Amino acid sequence: MTRFKLLLIGSVLSLVIQAGAQTLQNPSFEQEGVGADQAESWERWGDWINRETEWTPVRDGSCMIGYHHWKIENSNSSGLYQDIENVTPGKEYTFKVYAMRDDPYNADECPPSSIELRLESTVDGQQVTVGSKVYKFNDISTTLSGTWTPLRVSAKPRNSTLRPVIIVEPCIEGKRGGTLKLDDAALISE
């Protein structure tokens, strides 16, 4: 979040821009990881949550993360995360990522159940949730609208570690369809 401060120095009015520190590596998923379908600095689990270089529209750069819901064959979640080691305990941080959806092609197909943004701290070797916000698939703008929806969660870490996490849950029953697009993530101190 960018803050503006007006300062009066002598008879000169000065505008100072104060921006929160960006602490994520590869926030727009541009750098390739171990494979072309994985973003550098981001760990992932589950199926079909990939770095995409051909999908459009992108919000920033030329890549995004794409969730291929129609290819999911089990009931497990998919997601990605990044471990940050240099945060200030007790200071509020906001994790934000922009999302866009493609609806299922057929009426008998169900979209992803939910998208969760979570912030975790590592306490005694275990991940502890310090903030969570769950979004429904229909909360997100469609590709046809051309608008990206900002998803966000804020929390205060319990120590100097913070893990921003994106979790996508598939629909429970029925034939799956639709996609989720993610781009331009940020972790900003308030």
C-alpha positions as YAML, in Angstrom:
chain: A
units: angstrom
residues:
- id: 1
  name: MET
  ca: [0.00, 0.00, 0.00]
- id: 2
  name: THR
  ca: [1.44, 3.36, -0.95]
- id: 3
  name: ARG
  ca: [1.08, 6.21, 1.48]
- id: 4
  name: PHE
  ca: [1.48, 9.88, 0.69]
- id: 5
  name: LYS
  ca: [2.74, 12.47, 3.14]
- id: 6
  name: LEU
  ca: [2.73, 16.22, 2.56]
- id: 7
  name: LEU
  ca: [5.60, 18.07, 4.16]
- id: 8
  name: LEU
  ca: [5.94, 21.82, 4.48]
- id: 9
  name: ILE
  ca: [9.62, 22.67, 4.31]
- id: 10
  name: GLY
  ca: [10.10, 26.41, 4.58]
- id: 11
  name: SER
  ca: [7.72, 27.77, 1.96]
- id: 12
  name: VAL
  ca: [7.99, 24.66, -0.28]
- id: 13
  name: LEU
  ca: [5.30, 22.01, -0.17]
- id: 14
  name: SER
  ca: [6.83, 18.59, -0.78]
- id: 15
  name: LEU
  ca: [5.15, 15.27, -1.56]
- id: 16
  name: VAL
  ca: [6.85, 12.21, -0.10]
- id: 17
  name: ILE
  ca: [5.73, 8.76, -1.19]
- id: 18
  name: GLN
  ca: [6.07, 6.04, 1.41]
- id: 19
  name: ALA
  ca: [5.57, 2.51, 0.18]
- id: 20
  name: GLY
  ca: [5.42, -0.64, 2.27]
- id: 21
  name: ALA
  ca: [8.28, -3.05, 1.65]
- id: 22
  name: GLN
  ca: [7.68, -5.75, -0.95]
- id: 23
  name: THR
  ca: [9.16, -8.95, 0.45]
- id: 24
  name: LEU
  ca: [8.07, -11.63, -2.06]
- id: 25
  name: GLN
  ca: [10.47, -13.08, -4.59]
- id: 26
  name: ASN
  ca: [9.16, -13.50, -8.16]
- id: 27
  name: PRO
  ca: [5.76, -11.93, -7.32]
- id: 28
  name: SER
  ca: [4.46, -12.06, -10.90]
- id: 29
  name: PHE
  ca: [5.72, -15.62, -11.51]
- id: 30
  name: GLU
  ca: [7.98, -14.47, -14.38]
- id: 31
  name: GLN
  ca: [11.08, -16.51, -13.48]
- id: 32
  name: GLU
  ca: [10.95, -20.19, -14.31]
- id: 33
  name: GLY
  ca: [11.64, -22.66, -11.50]
- id: 34
  name: VAL
  ca: [12.90, -26.24, -11.77]
- id: 35
  name: GLY
  ca: [10.58, -26.71, -14.74]
- id: 36
  name: ALA
  ca: [8.82, -24.35, -17.11]
- id: 37
  name: ASP
  ca: [5.52, -25.01, -15.30]
- id: 38
  name: GLN
  ca: [6.85, -23.97, -11.88]
- id: 39
  name: ALA
  ca: [7.59, -20.43, -10.70]
- id: 40
  name: GLU
  ca: [10.97, -19.83, -9.08]
- id: 41
  name: SER
  ca: [10.85, -19.10, -5.32]
- id: 42
  name: TRP
  ca: [7.35, -20.63, -5.01]
- id: 43
  name: GLU
  ca: [6.72, -24.12, -3.64]
- id: 44
  name: ARG
  ca: [3.59, -25.94, -4.79]
- id: 45
  name: TRP
  ca: [1.56, -29.03, -3.98]
- id: 46
  name: GLY
  ca: [-1.35, -30.84, -5.54]
- id: 47
  name: ASP
  ca: [-2.22, -31.18, -9.18]
- id: 48
  name: TRP
  ca: [-2.49, -28.76, -12.06]
- id: 49
  name: ILE
  ca: [-1.47, -25.45, -10.48]
- id: 50
  name: ASN
  ca: [1.14, -24.34, -13.00]
- id: 51
  name: ARG
  ca: [3.12, -21.38, -14.22]
- id: 52
  name: GLU
  ca: [1.60, -20.48, -17.58]
- id: 53
  name: THR
  ca: [3.34, -18.58, -20.37]
- id: 54
  name: GLU
  ca: [0.59, -18.85, -23.02]
- id: 55
  name: TRP
  ca: [-2.55, -17.93, -21.05]
- id: 56
  name: THR
  ca: [-4.09, -14.49, -21.42]
- id: 57
  name: PRO
  ca: [-4.75, -11.87, -20.33]
- id: 58
  name: VAL
  ca: [-1.88, -11.37, -17.90]
- id: 59
  name: ARG
  ca: [-2.01, -8.57, -15.36]
- id: 60
  name: ASP
  ca: [1.74, -8.00, -15.13]
- id: 61
  name: GLY
  ca: [4.60, -9.34, -17.25]
- id: 62
  name: SER
  ca: [4.04, -12.35, -19.48]
- id: 63
  name: CYS
  ca: [3.28, -15.21, -17.04]
- id: 64
  name: MET
  ca: [0.68, -16.22, -14.48]
- id: 65
  name: ILE
  ca: [-0.32, -19.18, -12.36]
- id: 66
  name: GLY
  ca: [-3.12, -21.24, -13.87]
- id: 67
  name: TYR
  ca: [-5.28, -23.76, -12.02]
- id: 68
  name: HIS
  ca: [-6.64, -26.38, -14.46]
- id: 69
  name: HIS
  ca: [-9.74, -27.44, -12.54]
- id: 70
  name: TRP
  ca: [-11.11, -29.55, -15.39]
- id: 71
  name: LYS
  ca: [-8.05, -31.84, -15.11]
- id: 72
  name: ILE
  ca: [-8.30, -32.48, -11.34]
- id: 73
  name: GLU
  ca: [-9.18, -36.13, -10.68]
- id: 74
  name: ASN
  ca: [-9.09, -36.26, -6.86]
- id: 75
  name: SER
  ca: [-10.48, -34.27, -3.94]
- id: 76
  name: ASN
  ca: [-7.14, -32.87, -2.77]
- id: 77
  name: SER
  ca: [-6.35, -29.17, -2.67]
- id: 78
  name: SER
  ca: [-3.68, -27.56, -4.84]
- id: 79
  name: GLY
  ca: [-1.67, -24.52, -3.94]
- id: 80
  name: LEU
  ca: [1.52, -22.58, -3.65]
- id: 81
  name: TYR
  ca: [3.46, -20.76, -0.98]
- id: 82
  name: GLN
  ca: [6.66, -18.90, -0.26]
- id: 83
  name: ASP
  ca: [8.58, -18.72, 3.02]
- id: 84
  name: ILE
  ca: [9.67, -15.24, 4.13]
- id: 85
  name: GLU
  ca: [12.24, -15.01, 6.92]
- id: 86
  name: ASN
  ca: [12.69, -11.29, 7.53]
- id: 87
  name: VAL
  ca: [9.37, -9.97, 8.78]
- id: 88
  name: THR
  ca: [8.74, -7.97, 11.95]
- id: 89
  name: PRO
  ca: [6.71, -9.82, 14.61]
- id: 90
  name: GLY
  ca: [3.51, -8.01, 15.55]
- id: 91
  name: LYS
  ca: [3.58, -5.75, 12.48]
- id: 92
  name: GLU
  ca: [0.64, -6.13, 10.10]
- id: 93
  name: TYR
  ca: [1.30, -7.59, 6.66]
- id: 94
  name: THR
  ca: [-1.10, -7.90, 3.73]
- id: 95
  name: PHE
  ca: [-0.80, -10.71, 1.20]
- id: 96
  name: LYS
  ca: [-2.52, -9.88, -2.06]
- id: 97
  name: VAL
  ca: [-2.86, -11.62, -5.42]
- id: 98
  name: TYR
  ca: [-5.06, -10.80, -8.41]
- id: 99
  name: ALA
  ca: [-7.43, -13.46, -9.73]
- id: 100
  name: MET
  ca: [-9.58, -14.05, -12.79]
- id: 101
  name: ARG
  ca: [-11.79, -17.01, -13.63]
- id: 102
  name: ASP
  ca: [-13.01, -18.92, -16.65]
- id: 103
  name: ASP
  ca: [-16.38, -20.54, -16.04]
- id: 104
  name: PRO
  ca: [-16.96, -24.22, -16.89]
- id: 105
  name: TYR
  ca: [-17.95, -24.78, -20.52]
- id: 106
  name: ASN
  ca: [-20.93, -27.01, -19.76]
- id: 107
  name: ALA
  ca: [-23.84, -26.56, -17.35]
- id: 108
  name: ASP
  ca: [-23.21, -30.00, -15.79]
- id: 109
  name: GLU
  ca: [-19.66, -29.05, -14.73]
- id: 110
  name: CYS
  ca: [-18.87, -27.58, -11.31]
- id: 111
  name: PRO
  ca: [-16.26, -24.84, -10.72]
- id: 112
  name: PRO
  ca: [-13.61, -24.88, -7.96]
- id: 113
  name: SER
  ca: [-15.16, -24.83, -4.50]
- id: 114
  name: SER
  ca: [-13.01, -22.08, -2.96]
- id: 115
  name: ILE
  ca: [-9.79, -20.13, -3.03]
- id: 116
  name: GLU
  ca: [-8.14, -19.38, 0.31]
- id: 117
  name: LEU
  ca: [-5.39, -16.88, 1.03]
- id: 118
  name: ARG
  ca: [-3.59, -17.70, 4.23]
- id: 119
  name: LEU
  ca: [-0.72, -16.24, 6.22]
- id: 120
  name: GLU
  ca: [1.19, -18.62, 8.49]
- id: 121
  name: SER
  ca: [4.09, -18.34, 10.95]
- id: 122
  name: THR
  ca: [6.40, -21.23, 11.82]
- id: 123
  name: VAL
  ca: [6.15, -21.87, 15.56]
- id: 124
  name: ASP
  ca: [8.10, -24.73, 17.15]
- id: 125
  name: GLY
  ca: [8.60, -26.27, 13.70]
- id: 126
  name: GLN
  ca: [4.87, -26.21, 12.86]
- id: 127
  name: GLN
  ca: [2.88, -23.93, 10.56]
- id: 128
  name: VAL
  ca: [0.39, -21.81, 12.53]
- id: 129
  name: THR
  ca: [-2.30, -19.84, 10.71]
- id: 130
  name: VAL
  ca: [-2.25, -16.15, 11.69]
- id: 131
  name: GLY
  ca: [-4.69, -14.95, 9.00]
- id: 132
  name: SER
  ca: [-7.07, -16.51, 6.49]
- id: 133
  name: LYS
  ca: [-9.64, -15.32, 3.97]
- id: 134
  name: VAL
  ca: [-11.74, -17.67, 1.81]
- id: 135
  name: TYR
  ca: [-13.22, -16.60, -1.52]
- id: 136
  name: LYS
  ca: [-15.83, -18.38, -3.59]
- id: 137
  name: PHE
  ca: [-15.22, -18.89, -7.31]
- id: 138
  name: ASN
  ca: [-18.10, -16.53, -8.16]
- id: 139
  name: ASP
  ca: [-16.48, -13.74, -6.08]
- id: 140
  name: ILE
  ca: [-13.88, -13.48, -8.86]
- id: 141
  name: SER
  ca: [-14.33, -11.61, -12.17]
- id: 142
  name: THR
  ca: [-14.48, -13.58, -15.40]
- id: 143
  name: THR
  ca: [-11.97, -13.35, -18.21]
- id: 144
  name: LEU
  ca: [-14.80, -12.00, -20.38]
- id: 145
  name: SER
  ca: [-15.05, -8.93, -18.12]
- id: 146
  name: GLY
  ca: [-11.34, -8.20, -18.57]
- id: 147
  name: THR
  ca: [-11.10, -7.24, -14.89]
- id: 148
  name: TRP
  ca: [-8.76, -8.79, -12.33]
- id: 149
  name: THR
  ca: [-10.16, -9.24, -8.80]
- id: 150
  name: PRO
  ca: [-7.80, -8.41, -5.91]
- id: 151
  name: LEU
  ca: [-7.83, -11.11, -3.22]
- id: 152
  name: ARG
  ca: [-6.21, -10.22, 0.10]
- id: 153
  name: VAL
  ca: [-5.62, -11.24, 3.67]
- id: 154
  name: SER
  ca: [-3.91, -9.34, 6.49]
- id: 155
  name: ALA
  ca: [-2.32, -10.61, 9.68]
- id: 156
  name: LYS
  ca: [0.46, -10.05, 12.20]
- id: 157
  name: PRO
  ca: [3.19, -12.71, 12.30]
- id: 158
  name: ARG
  ca: [4.00, -14.34, 15.62]
- id: 159
  name: ASN
  ca: [7.73, -14.26, 14.92]
- id: 160
  name: SER
  ca: [10.11, -13.31, 12.08]
- id: 161
  name: THR
  ca: [8.69, -15.94, 9.70]
- id: 162
  name: LEU
  ca: [5.70, -15.57, 7.43]
- id: 163
  name: ARG
  ca: [4.36, -17.93, 4.79]
- id: 164
  name: PRO
  ca: [1.87, -16.52, 2.25]
- id: 165
  name: VAL
  ca: [-0.23, -19.43, 0.94]
- id: 166
  name: ILE
  ca: [-2.77, -19.81, -1.87]
- id: 167
  name: ILE
  ca: [-5.06, -22.85, -1.55]
- id: 168
  name: VAL
  ca: [-7.54, -23.92, -4.23]
- id: 169
  name: GLU
  ca: [-10.16, -26.53, -3.32]
- id: 170
  name: PRO
  ca: [-11.84, -28.48, -6.14]
- id: 171
  name: CYS
  ca: [-15.58, -29.05, -6.18]
- id: 172
  name: ILE
  ca: [-16.55, -32.13, -4.17]
- id: 173
  name: GLU
  ca: [-19.02, -33.85, -6.46]
- id: 174
  name: GLY
  ca: [-19.68, -33.83, -10.17]
- id: 175
  name: LYS
  ca: [-17.69, -33.28, -13.31]
- id: 176
  name: ARG
  ca: [-15.15, -30.50, -12.90]
- id: 177
  name: GLY
  ca: [-14.72, -27.51, -15.19]
- id: 178
  name: GLY
  ca: [-13.33, -24.00, -15.29]
- id: 179
  name: THR
  ca: [-9.98, -22.38, -14.61]
- id: 180
  name: LEU
  ca: [-8.50, -19.93, -12.14]
- id: 181
  name: LYS
  ca: [-5.82, -17.42, -13.13]
- id: 182
  name: LEU
  ca: [-3.51, -15.78, -10.55]
- id: 183
  name: ASP
  ca: [-1.02, -12.97, -11.14]
- id: 184
  name: ASP
  ca: [0.82, -10.07, -9.54]
- id: 185
  name: ALA
  ca: [1.16, -11.21, -5.90]
- id: 186
  name: ALA
  ca: [2.45, -8.92, -3.15]
- id: 187
  name: LEU
  ca: [3.29, -9.11, 0.55]
- id: 188
  name: ILE
  ca: [3.32, -5.61, 1.94]
- id: 189
  name: SER
  ca: [3.93, -4.30, 5.45]
- id: 190
  name: GLU
  ca: [1.34, -1.79, 6.60]
...
